[in-house]
Amino acid sequence: MPRGDKSAYTDKQERKADHIAEGYEERGVSEKEAERRAWATVNKDDGGGKKSGSGRGKKTGHPAAHKGGKKGGAASASRSPADRSAAAKKGWETRRKKAD
């Protein structure tokens, strides 16, 4: 199979890649780069195309979809409660000033 050939992917994987690419495009990423990132994410989640071979129909764990929350929690937990509180107050003041 030539590189870039998407025939081995399921319809669900293709829909997933389209949805991910749309999200990147909404955030200002170019169409080509968004498409590349989307397929990289699908490959990371599902391990590539799934149309043939044993194990078809297995559920995916969606690891990329959950990674951000874990990273954010670890970063926050390493800071002291006073630091977190100060950052929250600073953010609130900034949002209040910008709203006026």
N, C-alpha and C positions, 0 to 999 in steps of 0.2 A: 504494500500500500504506500503510495507516495506521501511525502510529508504534507500536512495541511489537508489531507483527505478526511472528511467528516462522516463518511459512510458507515463507520463502525459505531457511531454514537446513537443512542436511543432518542426517540422524540422528546422524552422528558429531559435528557441531558441538553438537547438543543434548545428547548424552552428555557432551561435554567441559564444557559450561557447568554441567551438573548436578554433575559431579565437582568443579569449581572452587568452586561454591556450597557444597557439603557441607564442603569444607575451611575456608571462611570461617566457616561456622556452628559448626564444631568449635572455632574460636578465639574464639567469643563475639560474632560480628557478627550483627546481626538478619537474619531471613530475607529481608526485602525488600532490604536493603542488599547482602547476599551475592549475591542474584540479579542486582542491577544491576551489581555488580563483575564477576561471572562473565561476563555478556554483553559487557561492555566489553572484557574480556580476550579473548574469542573474536573480537570485531570487530578488535581490535588484531592478533591472530595471523593471522587468515584474511582480513581485509578485508571482513567482512560476510557476508551470505547467499550461498550458492554454487549454488542449484538451477537457474539458467538462464544462458544465454550461453556464450561461448567460454571456453576455459581450464578447463572443468570437469574435476575429477579431479586437478588439480595438487596436489603435496605442499606442505605449509606448513612454514615454517622454525621455527615456534614461538618467536618472539623473546621473548615475555614470560616463557617458561619458563626462559630462560637468563640473563636480565638480572641477577638477584640475585647470581649467582656472580661476574660481571664487576665489579659495583660493590664487592662485598666484597673482591675481590682488589686492586683499585686503592687502596682505603682502607688496606689492610694494607701494601701495598708502599711507601706514602708515609712510613711510620714507620720509625724506625731499628731495627736488630736488638735493641738493648738495651731499647728501649721495648716491643717485642713480647714479649720475654722477661719483662720485669717484669710486664706485663699477664697473661701466662700463669701466672706464679707467684702473683700476687694471686688470680686465678680459682681456682687449685688450692687455695689456703689457704681461701678462702670455701667451696668445695664440701666440703673436709675438715671444717671447723668445723660446717657444717650437717648433715653425716652423723652426727656424734656425738650 
